[in-house]
Amino acid sequence: MTGKADLRDAAWRMFEAVVKATQTPPALVVSADCFGIVTKFQFFFWLSETLKYFYLIFSPPDIVNLDDHVFNTEAHPFRRLK
C-alpha cells in the first residue's frame, strides 16, 4: 500500500514465518503457546485483522488514500477529519 519494496519484502518474510509455524493439513492453527501448551484452534483475529493487514501491505498504493484516511487497530479505514 505504501509502494515501498523493502516493507513488502519484510511483510512477505513475516507471512512465510507465520505459515511455517502454524500450518497443519486442515488449516493454519496455533500449535503451542509460549508455555508449551498445545492447542488446535485458529484465533479469530487471524482472518479479521492479520490477513487484512497483509492484504493492505500488498495492495496497490491507490487502494486507500493515506492522506485522507487512517486505520483503526482492526485495519478499518476511517476518513480523516479536516
Protein Blocks (a to p, Z undefined) as FASTA:
>chain_A
ZZpaklmmmmmmmmmmmmmmmgcfkbccdfbdfkopacddddfklmmmmmmmmmmmmpcf
klpcfklpccdfkopacdddZZ
